[in-house]
Amino acid sequence: MSTLVNQKALITGATKGMGLAIAEKLASLGCHLLLSARDGQALGALKATLENDYPNIQVQYLACDFADGTQLEQLTEWIDRVAPDLTILINNAGIFRPVSLFDESTEDFEMQMHVNYHTPHLLSRIVGRNMQKNRKGHIFNISSIASRKPVASAATYTVTKYAVMGLTHILREALGPYGVKVTEVIPGSTLTSSWEGTTVPADRFVLPTDIADAIATCLQMSPGANVDEIVVTPKFGNI
């Protein structure tokens, strides 16, 4: 039997790409899920599909526009209310704007800061407090290879991923003494909706299922093992 049966996992950005692949993987391993994304209709459909495919799990969801501070606050309050015993947090929601520092608009900057950094920061704070109290849990922050190799043509995106790297280090230092694990997931070019319309062959990319499998492997390691970082890049190099 999977060691993840009956554990509770929160996944942001759960209806597409890596978030969807992670939701499907954790459901298959017996996790109860809390899901969030902007599209409430897509969340409802995903709940129905997962509960039909895996009758022993329960799925709850709350739609949230992560760029909206009020909605994000409502999400944190909901999580604290319905799942104070949450054992897995997947900070996956993100937005990519391929704009240089000098060409980006205020909207480009603020949108990416809210979604890519404020969201994992606030969720990690509320969930981390409960994990600290419960003395167990695992937080995964989905970062990017841009946090190690800056991309000048995606300036603020790069900055937000450097911030996520810093957040991950702080969380690991703060929560480690309480038995809580923290992992930064660092994908290279991954075939998600950000690449919609590309003519580059799929085998040049990391697939969302690769990230989901890597996370599942980390979650099933021995209690004393913490994977600090997972770096997954295309075998032919990033695109």
Secondary structure, 3 states (H helix, E strand, C coil): CCCCCCCEEEEECCCCHHHHHHHHHHHHCCCEEEEEECCHHHHHHHHHHHHHHCCCCCEEEEECCCCCHHHHHHHHHHHHHHCCCCCEEEECCCCCCCCCCCCCCHHHHHHHHHHHHHHHHHHHHHHHHHHHHHCCCEEEEECCHHHCCCCHHHHHHHHHHHHHHHHHHHHHHHHHHHCCEEEEEEECCECCHHHCCCCCCHHHCECHHHHHHHHHHHHCCCCCCCCCEEEECCCCCCC
